[in-house]
Amino acid sequence: MARLSITGKIHQFLSTEIHPGDHVIDATMGNGHDTLFLSKQVGDQGHVFAFDIQPEAIQNTREQLALQPFQNRATLLLKSHASINVSVPIHHHGHITCVMFNLGYLPGADKSLTTQIESTLSALTQSCRLLAKQGCISILAYTGHPGGMEEFDAVKDWADQLSDNEFTVSTNNLLPNHQHPPQWVLIKRRS
Ligand SMILES: C[S@@+](CC[C@H](N)C(=O)[O-])C[C@H]1O[C@@H](n2cnc3c(N)ncnc32)[C@H](O)[C@@H]1O
């Protein structure tokens, strides 16, 4: 049996959390793999709001979606995820069932253009306010590139101060024997 990639494992988990008709967010569009996954999950009645600050990411994602019969399910925004709150229409606030973050740099592009602690934490704080009850935020943090470990530590410290009454937080080391293992932080809003 084929072994699942790290993102494959995350998609497998999230496929049980996201249902047809849901409205969801890809906070770091990159090459569009997560936007494509989310678009499949939400069906014709749902929608994906996807963010990236690099035109190349929008282009790559648009090309991925163009191969599919459901390209209208996603709005691709050339905007920082720090503007999530003002970019997602207000009637969806409190009803978003999943926000995905895949931190780091755009594979195949300039590796010095990475997600940054300040905008990541701002976007995470805003995402908490947009979440539906039982909605989740999935954060995949790579720790091997410059600044990656510091960003993961900042995300973990931020997540640890969330109210226990409102959210559950779990952190998973996805490659335990790896020198710089990717870390997956999952935040779930309680019902
Ligand atoms: C590891 S890649 C994401 C991979 C992507 N999820 C996929 O499925 O291919 C990280 C992306 O975050 C983007 N990024 C960096 N800062 C950002 C910001 N402030 N707002 C939105 N995206 C940002 C980068 O341009 C890069 O494309």
The ligand as an ORCA input file, in Angstrom:
! r2SCAN-3c Opt
* xyz 0 1
  C       4.675     26.208      1.926
  S       3.884     27.295      0.801
  C       2.213     26.747      0.790
  C       1.969     25.472      0.028
  C       0.538     25.315     -0.411
  N      -0.399     25.207      0.682
  C       0.313     24.208     -1.420
  O      -0.645     23.420     -1.252
  O       1.063     24.141     -2.381
  C       3.758     28.802      1.734
  C       3.117     29.933      0.955
  O       2.789     30.983      1.869
  C       2.833     32.175      1.135
  N       2.841     33.340      2.027
  C       3.893     33.932      2.657
  N       3.471     34.978      3.391
  C       2.119     35.062      3.206
  C       1.113     35.945      3.677
  N       1.402     36.950      4.512
  N      -0.158     35.738      3.289
  C      -0.486     34.705      2.457
  N       0.439     33.842      1.968
  C       1.720     34.017      2.343
  C       4.107     32.029      0.310
  O       4.094     32.937     -0.775
  C       3.998     30.563     -0.130
  O       3.417     30.442     -1.389
*
